[in-house]
Amino acid sequence: MKRANLLDKLQKTGVVSVVRADTPSKAVKIADAVIAGGVTGIELTYTVPNADQVIGELVEKYQNNPAVVIGAGTVLDATSARIAIIGGAEFIVSPTFDADVAKMCNLYQVPYIPGVYTPTEAQTAMQAGSEVVKLFPGSLATPKAINELKGPFPYINIMPSGGVNVDNLSDWFDAGAFVVGAGSSLVGPAADDDFAGVTANAKAFMEEYHHALALS
């Protein structure tokens, strides 16, 4: 039940913010700004220095906010996955599928969301127990890819990531996205330390997300 509950929690966020930063402190500031704007799904990438410690800090900081879900992104090996999970990560995201990472996540009953681009990759991930796959890069696949993948795999859950923005958010959900991942289009202002701009973007994303839900 643990994994099912985490998947339900993740889906309810609607939007997962991909957080990358050069320092741990900046990563926390970006996550804080995103959450302040209403985006409660955080994918803290392993490109952030001491990522597992940052994940632990965020998990502790938002432990009393049941809407917040903290996960690890850019996880390339099983050891990193285990360290992230021990640190409190509630889901694991990879740019590609890795069987050892899948096994580690299955062991700890934590959702594993691997990057896929082809039907073969999607099937491989599903066979290894992934209930959600990351369509990556979304900017190349476009929302039509979800419709096509759901033909042979009607029960597949897809999180597009890369190329998702406020203008096409509704298109992704119309196509059947489980949840979406957003990077620079959401947290871009953080490059100039404009965290208020990140919060404003998060509010715009959530406004569009709720609009998309109302139309579905």
C-alpha positions in Angstrom: 0.0 0.0 0.0 2.9 2.4 0.6 3.7 2.7 -3.1 0.1 3.1 -4.1 -0.4 5.9 -1.5 2.7 7.6 -2.8 1.6 7.4 -6.4 -1.8 8.8 -5.4 -0.1 11.7 -3.5 2.2 12.3 -6.5 -0.7 12.4 -9.0 -2.6 14.9 -6.9 0.3 17.4 -7.1 -0.5 17.8 -10.9 2.9 19.4 -11.5 6.3 18.2 -10.4 9.0 20.8 -10.3 12.5 19.7 -11.5 14.9 21.4 -9.2 18.6 21.8 -10.2 21.1 24.1 -8.6 24.8 24.6 -8.1 24.6 24.7 -4.3 22.4 22.9 -1.7 21.2 26.2 -0.2 20.0 27.5 -3.6 18.2 24.2 -4.3 16.3 24.6 -1.0 15.4 28.2 -1.9 14.1 27.1 -5.3 12.0 24.3 -3.7 10.6 26.8 -1.1 9.7 29.2 -3.8 8.0 26.6 -5.9 6.0 25.2 -2.9 5.0 28.8 -1.9 3.4 29.1 -5.4 1.4 25.9 -4.9 3.5 23.4 -6.8 4.0 20.7 -4.2 5.8 18.0 -6.2 9.6 18.4 -6.0 12.1 16.4 -8.0 15.4 17.3 -6.5 18.0 16.2 -9.1 21.2 14.3 -8.2 23.1 17.0 -10.0 22.7 19.1 -6.9 25.7 18.8 -4.6 24.8 16.6 -1.5 21.4 15.9 -3.1 20.5 13.3 -0.5 21.1 15.8 2.4 19.0 18.4 0.6 16.2 15.8 0.2 16.4 15.0 3.9 16.3 18.7 4.8 13.2 19.3 2.6 11.4 16.2 3.8 11.9 17.3 7.4 10.9 20.9 6.6 7.6 19.9 5.0 6.8 16.8 7.0 3.6 18.5 8.3 2.4 19.5 4.9 0.7 16.3 3.5 0.5 17.8 0.0 4.3 18.1 -0.5 6.0 15.2 -2.2 9.8 15.2 -2.3 11.6 12.9 -4.8 15.0 12.4 -6.3 15.7 13.0 -10.0 18.6 12.1 -12.4 19.2 8.9 -10.4 21.5 6.8 -12.5 22.4 3.8 -10.3 20.9 1.7 -7.5 23.3 3.0 -4.8 22.2 6.6 -5.4 18.5 5.4 -5.3 19.0 3.7 -2.0 20.8 6.7 -0.5 18.0 9.0 -1.7 15.3 6.7 -0.3 17.0 6.4 3.1 17.2 10.2 3.0 13.4 10.4 2.6 12.8 10.5 -1.1 9.2 9.4 -1.9 9.8 8.7 -5.6 12.8 8.2 -7.9 13.2 9.6 -11.4 15.8 8.6 -14.0 16.4 9.9 -17.5 16.5 6.3 -18.7 15.4 2.9 -17.4 17.8 1.0 -15.2 16.9 -2.5 -14.0 19.0 -2.3 -10.8 17.3 1.0 -9.8 13.9 -0.6 -10.5 14.8 -3.5 -8.1 16.0 -1.2 -5.4 12.8 0.9 -5.6 10.7 -2.3 -5.6 12.5 -3.4 -2.5 11.6 -0.2 -0.6 8.2 0.1 -2.2 9.0 3.5 -3.6 7.7 4.5 -7.1 10.3 4.4 -9.8 9.7 6.7 -12.8 12.2 5.9 -15.5 12.6 8.0 -18.7 11.3 6.3 -21.8 10.8 7.4 -25.4 9.8 4.3 -27.4 7.2 1.6 -26.9 9.9 -1.0 -26.2 11.3 1.1 -23.4 7.9 1.7 -22.0 7.1 -2.1 -22.0 10.5 -2.9 -20.4 9.8 -0.4 -17.6 6.3 -1.7 -17.0 7.5 -5.3 -16.8 10.0 -4.2 -14.1 7.2 -2.8 -12.0 7.1 0.9 -12.9 3.5 2.2 -12.6 4.5 5.6 -14.1 7.1 6.3 -16.8 8.6 9.6 -17.7 8.2 10.6 -21.4 11.5 12.3 -22.1 12.3 14.5 -23.7 8.8 15.8 -23.9 9.8 18.6 -26.2 10.6 16.1 -28.9 7.7 13.7 -28.2 4.8 16.2 -28.0 1.5 15.4 -26.4 0.5 13.2 -29.3 3.0 10.6 -28.1 0.8 9.9 -25.0 -2.2 9.1 -27.2 0.0 6.8 -29.3 1.5 4.9 -26.3 -1.9 4.5 -24.7 -3.0 2.6 -27.8 -1.0 -0.6 -27.1 -0.6 0.2 -23.4 -4.0 1.6 -22.3 -3.1 1.4 -18.6 0.2 3.2 -18.8 0.7 6.3 -16.6 2.9 8.9 -18.2 4.7 11.9 -16.8 6.0 14.1 -19.7 9.1 16.0 -18.7 11.0 18.5 -20.8 9.2 21.1 -22.9 6.2 21.4 -20.6 5.1 24.9 -20.0 2.0 27.0 -19.1 1.0 27.4 -22.7 0.9 23.6 -23.5 0.0 22.3 -20.0 -3.6 21.7 -21.0 -2.6 19.8 -24.1 -0.6 17.3 -22.1 -3.5 16.7 -19.7 -5.9 16.5 -22.6 -3.7 13.8 -24.0 -3.9 11.8 -20.8 -0.8 12.8 -18.7 -0.8 11.3 -15.2 1.3 14.3 -13.9 3.7 16.6 -15.6 7.3 17.5 -14.9 8.5 21.1 -15.4 12.0 22.5 -15.3 13.3 25.8 -16.7 9.9 27.0 -17.7 9.0 27.0 -14.0 12.2 27.6 -12.1 14.1 29.6 -14.8 14.0 32.9 -12.8 16.1 31.3 -10.1 19.1 31.6 -12.4 19.1 35.3 -11.5 18.1 34.6 -7.9 14.6 35.8 -8.7 12.8 33.5 -6.3 9.7 35.6 -6.3 9.6 35.0 -10.1 9.7 31.3 -9.4 6.7 31.6 -7.1 4.8 33.6 -9.6 5.5 30.9 -12.3 4.4 28.2 -9.9 1.1 30.0 -9.3 0.6 30.4 -13.1 1.2 26.6 -13.6 -1.3 25.7 -10.9 -3.9 28.0 -12.2 -3.5 26.5 -15.7 -3.5 23.0 -14.1 -6.8 23.6 -12.3 -8.2 25.1 -15.5 -7.2 21.9 -17.4 -8.9 19.8 -14.7 -12.1 21.8 -15.0 -12.2 21.1 -18.7 -11.6 17.4 -18.5 
